[in-house]
């Protein structure tokens, strides 16, 4: 796991993205893929990852933050 996410380097500012990725995979992505697999046994299921930032975001609208990353719920404006 350390090699995959951190390329064998210690966890710190230089490897912050690896920490973010490992936590995302553990606490969100894995369960999301598992649920999609279960649901697909009963109905067509489409799992996707949104990376398009666009000019507006739910975080900038709700929290008056700059639009810096794609976040949970960001896709709602495109549906």
C-alpha positions as CSV (number, residue, x, y, z in Angstrom):
1,X,0.0,0.0,0.0
2,X,2.8,2.4,0.9
3,X,4.6,1.7,-2.4
4,X,1.4,2.1,-4.4
5,X,0.2,5.4,-2.9
6,X,3.5,6.9,-1.7
7,X,6.1,5.4,-3.9
8,X,7.9,4.2,-0.8
9,X,8.3,7.7,0.5
10,X,7.3,8.8,4.0
11,X,3.9,10.4,4.5
12,X,4.2,14.2,4.4
13,X,3.6,17.3,2.4
14,X,5.3,15.8,-0.6
15,X,3.1,12.7,-0.6
16,X,-0.2,14.5,0.4
17,X,-2.0,13.5,-2.8
18,X,-1.1,9.8,-2.1
19,X,-2.8,10.2,1.3
20,X,-5.8,11.8,-0.2
21,X,-6.0,9.0,-2.9
22,X,-5.7,6.2,-0.3
23,X,-8.4,7.6,1.9
24,X,-10.6,8.2,-1.1
25,X,-10.2,4.7,-2.3
26,X,-10.8,3.2,1.2
27,X,-13.7,5.3,2.4
28,X,-15.5,6.2,-0.8
29,X,-14.4,4.5,-4.1
30,X,-14.3,0.9,-2.9
31,X,-17.9,1.0,-1.5
32,X,-19.1,2.9,-4.5
33,X,-17.8,0.2,-6.9
34,X,-19.1,-2.6,-4.7
35,X,-22.6,-1.0,-4.6
36,X,-22.6,-0.5,-8.4
37,X,-21.7,-4.1,-8.9
38,X,-24.5,-5.3,-6.7
39,X,-27.0,-2.9,-8.2
40,X,-26.0,-4.0,-11.8
41,X,-27.4,-7.4,-11.1
42,X,-30.9,-6.0,-11.1
43,X,-30.8,-2.9,-13.4
44,X,-28.5,-1.2,-15.9
45,X,-25.9,0.7,-13.8
46,X,-23.4,3.3,-14.9
47,X,-20.5,4.2,-12.6
48,X,-18.4,7.2,-13.6
49,X,-15.8,9.6,-12.3
50,X,-16.3,13.3,-13.0
51,X,-13.1,15.3,-13.4
52,X,-14.4,18.3,-15.3
53,X,-14.3,21.4,-13.2
54,X,-16.3,23.9,-15.2
55,X,-16.9,27.5,-14.2
56,X,-19.2,26.9,-11.3
57,X,-19.4,24.3,-8.5
58,X,-21.7,23.3,-5.7
59,X,-18.9,24.2,-3.2
60,X,-18.4,27.7,-4.6
61,X,-22.2,28.2,-4.5
62,X,-22.9,26.8,-1.0
63,X,-19.8,27.8,0.8
64,X,-18.6,30.8,-1.2
65,X,-15.3,29.0,-1.8
66,X,-13.2,29.3,-5.0
67,X,-13.9,26.6,-7.6
68,X,-10.6,24.7,-7.1
69,X,-11.6,21.0,-7.2
70,X,-14.4,18.7,-8.3
71,X,-16.2,17.4,-5.3
72,X,-19.1,15.2,-4.2
73,X,-22.3,16.6,-5.7
74,X,-20.5,18.6,-8.4
75,X,-22.1,16.5,-11.1
76,X,-25.7,17.5,-10.2
77,X,-25.4,20.7,-12.4
78,X,-24.8,18.5,-15.5
79,X,-27.7,16.1,-15.1
